[in-house]
């Protein structure tokens, strides 16, 4: 599953005559990914070590997968 994040940034008025007005806009933040494991929904780890720590019994197959990439 994927959760998309969007952040609203309000407009910024210039502090002097040399700056421009920055209009209000939306900024896309980093997406979050989740894994469904049985009846639980877990946040997907952001690095390889955390993924291997999450599934220690599948360490060898995960290592092989990461080496192929």
Residue, then its C-alpha position, 0 to 999 in steps of 0.5 A: x500500500x502507498x500513502x502519498x503526502x502533499x504539504x501546503x505552503x502558504x504565500x510569502x510576502x516580500x520583506x523588501x522591494x528587491x524580493x518577489x512574492x512567492x505564491x501559495x503552492x503545494x509541495x510533494x513530500x516523500x511517500x510512505x509504503x506499508x506491508x500487510x503481514x498477516x493481520x498486521x499492517x507494517x511500515x515498509x523499512x527505508x533501508x536494506x538492513x531494516x528489511x532483513x531485520x524484519x524478515x531474518x528467516x529470509x535473509x539469504x534470499x533477500x541478500x541475493x535479491x539485493x545483489x542482482x539489482 
